[in-house]
Amino acid sequence: MKYTAKDGWRENKIKQRQVANAIKNKLPEDVNLSLVMEVLKNQNEY
């Protein structure tokens, strides 16, 4: 996440997709990616 998320990724659909793909490659298939993305969007650190 730290290395993939570019500035302004929360407002940009393409950047969001890049972050989601990076996360999807690291997590097991049964994880709800949309839920993970919602949590990340609401975190101030990223």
C-alpha positions as CSV (number, residue, x, y, z in Angstrom):
1,M,0.0,0.0,0.0
2,K,2.7,2.5,1.0
3,Y,4.6,2.0,-2.3
4,T,1.6,1.7,-4.6
5,A,-0.7,4.5,-3.4
6,K,0.0,7.7,-5.2
7,D,-1.0,11.1,-4.0
8,G,-4.7,11.7,-4.4
9,W,-5.6,8.0,-4.8
10,R,-8.8,8.4,-2.9
11,E,-10.3,10.7,-5.5
12,N,-9.0,9.1,-8.6
13,K,-10.7,5.9,-9.9
14,I,-7.6,4.7,-11.9
15,K,-5.3,5.2,-8.9
16,Q,-7.9,3.3,-6.7
17,R,-7.8,0.4,-9.1
18,Q,-4.0,0.3,-9.0
19,V,-4.1,0.2,-5.2
20,A,-6.8,-2.5,-5.3
21,N,-4.8,-4.7,-7.7
22,A,-1.7,-4.4,-5.5
23,I,-3.7,-5.4,-2.5
24,K,-5.5,-8.2,-4.3
25,N,-2.2,-9.7,-5.3
26,K,-1.1,-9.9,-1.6
27,L,-4.3,-11.1,0.1
28,P,-6.1,-14.5,-0.1
29,E,-8.9,-14.8,-2.7
30,D,-11.6,-15.1,-0.1
31,V,-11.0,-11.6,1.3
32,N,-13.7,-9.0,0.5
33,L,-11.6,-6.5,-1.4
34,S,-14.3,-3.8,-1.4
35,L,-14.4,-3.9,2.4
36,V,-10.6,-3.6,2.6
37,M,-10.7,-0.6,0.2
38,E,-13.3,1.1,2.3
39,V,-11.2,0.7,5.4
40,L,-8.1,2.0,3.7
41,K,-10.0,5.0,2.2
42,N,-11.1,6.0,5.7
43,Q,-7.6,5.8,7.2
44,N,-5.7,9.0,7.4
45,E,-2.2,7.4,7.3
46,Y,-2.5,6.3,3.6
